[in-house]
Each structure stands twice: as C-alpha cells, then as structure tokens.
Amino acid sequence: MADLSETRREFDLWADSYEEDVRKGLGVLEGHDQSLAKATGLLSVKPGQSILDIGVGTGAFAALFEERGAKVTGVDLSLRMLELAKERHPDWPLFDGHFLALPLADSTMDAAISAFAFHHLETAERPDALREIFRVLRRGGAFLLVDILFTDQAAKDLARHRLGDQWEEENYAVFPDIARAAAEVGLAAAFTRLSDLHGAVLFEARER
Ligand SMILES: C[S@@+](CC[C@H](N)C(=O)[O-])C[C@H]1O[C@@H](n2cnc3c(N)ncnc32)[C@H](O)[C@@H]1O
C-alpha cells in the first residue's frame, strides 16, 4: 500500500499555501482551475443530488458542483486540508478517509468526483479504489476523475519534456492503464483530454 502517513504529512504541510500555489499555476498543476471548469460539464448532476469528493482538499472542484445544486460530502486524508475546507464550506460533511477506505455506507451517494489526487495511489491499488468508490455509489451513479493523466505514453513524454525542471515525477497514469483497471472491476471508462497535462475519466457501471 502507498505510504499514507507520508502523503498525509506532505499535504498537511502544503495545505496553507496550496491555493496560492495553484493560482501561480506552476508545474504539473498548470491550468488547474481551467481543467476543473472544463471537467464539470462531463458529469450531469441534478439539484439536490449528493456528490462525494475524494481528496477534496480545500474544496475547489466540489464547489463547482455545489453551484449546480449538488449536496457535497468531502473525504481527505489531510486533517489540515479538511480544516481549511470546513472554514470555506461550513455546511459540508467532511471526513478523514482515503480512496481505499471511504467512511461511508454502501449505496449512499449519487455521484463521486476526485481531482488531482488519484496519482497518489499505486498502480495495483487503482482497481480496489474504483471498487470502493462504486461501493458507496447508488445504482446508476458515476465517478468523474480529473488528474495529471495522459492519452498515452507519447503524450506523457512530450509533457515531461515541455515542463523540464518543473516536472515532478509521480505515478501519473496513461489512459490505457486506467481503462484496464476499470475493466478489471466491470466499469466502462471514457477519457477526455483537458490539456497537455490533464485528463478526465468518467467511470460508469457497464450495462448488464
Ligand atoms: C493536489 S490536492 C487537490 C485538492 C483538490 N481536489 C483540488 O483539485 O484543488 C490533492 C488532495 O488529495 C488528498 N489525497 C492524497 N492522497 C489521497 C488518498 N489516498 N485518499 C484521499 N485523499 C488523498 C491530499 O490530502 C490533497 O488534499
């Protein structure tokens, strides 16, 4: 399993300057806000529906769905991120948890989202994370993933080359690997390129 305590420490330390760093748009988070805005159109949410954001951070992605009437619940493994999210969104239920152990009952959410957090999982953990997300979704629910995520290896190599020193090496996925993880747990996965650094995947249960 990925070292969760190390990831928690990293984000607890980063939390207070995270939003400012995102605004500066440096490195692999370049175009963060534009990618989130583009991605929101990929998931249809009706007013009053419940949406779970995993790796909610300070709440930037989920807030775009709240504007469309969704009722947001957030999960994160960084307690400092959760404190800041609570300051900005006092009404949201927010929980300490992670992709592989969501502190929610089965079939309780209409949809799930996650932005710029999935790459903290190890490759072998991706199917388990998808299984856990779909455990908490109601029948017909979808999961929208946004991440530093590439069409294929050639696109990833090009982006690494373009960013040069600003590229940070982490476990960024290419879509064929994500599609394989989805197929392993019986999900359909549709990819949308958001920029040369970011991609979105909409996961849905396959029709039976
Ligand atoms: C780069 S921030 C993104 C925050 C927010 N989604 C956004 O786009 O602004 C990544 C967030 O994911 C959280 N995170 C990292 N690994 C996680 C995991 N395995 N489970 C849940 N949250 C995780 C971090 O604590 C952090 O808040």
PDBQT file of the ligand as one rigid body, heavy atoms in Angstrom, charges set to zero:
ROOT
HETATM    1  C1  LIG A 301      -3.338  18.262  -5.164  1.00  0.00    +0.000 C 
HETATM    2  S1  LIG A 301      -4.575  18.241  -3.891  1.00  0.00    +0.000 S 
HETATM    3  C2  LIG A 301      -6.078  18.519  -4.799  1.00  0.00    +0.000 C 
HETATM    4  C3  LIG A 301      -7.177  19.107  -3.948  1.00  0.00    +0.000 C 
HETATM    5  C4  LIG A 301      -8.452  19.436  -4.703  1.00  0.00    +0.000 C 
HETATM    6  N1  LIG A 301      -9.098  18.215  -5.194  1.00  0.00    +0.000 N 
HETATM    7  C5  LIG A 301      -8.185  20.396  -5.837  1.00  0.00    +0.000 C 
HETATM    8  O1  LIG A 301      -8.220  19.994  -7.004  1.00  0.00    +0.000 OA
HETATM    9  O2  LIG A 301      -7.908  21.564  -5.566  1.00  0.00    +0.000 OA
HETATM   10  C6  LIG A 301      -4.694  16.508  -3.543  1.00  0.00    +0.000 C 
HETATM   11  C7  LIG A 301      -5.561  16.197  -2.346  1.00  0.00    +0.000 C 
HETATM   12  O3  LIG A 301      -5.760  14.794  -2.262  1.00  0.00    +0.000 OA
HETATM   13  C8  LIG A 301      -5.525  14.339  -0.946  1.00  0.00    +0.000 C 
HETATM   14  N2  LIG A 301      -5.094  12.938  -1.042  1.00  0.00    +0.000 N 
HETATM   15  C9  LIG A 301      -3.898  12.459  -1.470  1.00  0.00    +0.000 A 
HETATM   16  N3  LIG A 301      -3.910  11.118  -1.451  1.00  0.00    +0.000 NA
HETATM   17  C10 LIG A 301      -5.136  10.743  -1.003  1.00  0.00    +0.000 A 
HETATM   18  C11 LIG A 301      -5.748   9.479  -0.758  1.00  0.00    +0.000 A 
HETATM   19  N4  LIG A 301      -5.101   8.334  -0.967  1.00  0.00    +0.000 N 
HETATM   20  N5  LIG A 301      -7.020   9.461  -0.299  1.00  0.00    +0.000 NA
HETATM   21  C12 LIG A 301      -7.694  10.632  -0.085  1.00  0.00    +0.000 A 
HETATM   22  N6  LIG A 301      -7.144  11.855  -0.293  1.00  0.00    +0.000 NA
HETATM   23  C13 LIG A 301      -5.888  11.902  -0.751  1.00  0.00    +0.000 A 
HETATM   24  C14 LIG A 301      -4.489  15.305  -0.387  1.00  0.00    +0.000 C 
HETATM   25  O4  LIG A 301      -4.504  15.333   1.030  1.00  0.00    +0.000 OA
HETATM   26  C15 LIG A 301      -4.937  16.616  -1.011  1.00  0.00    +0.000 C 
HETATM   27  O5  LIG A 301      -5.888  17.290  -0.238  1.00  0.00    +0.000 OA
ENDROOT
TORSDOF 0
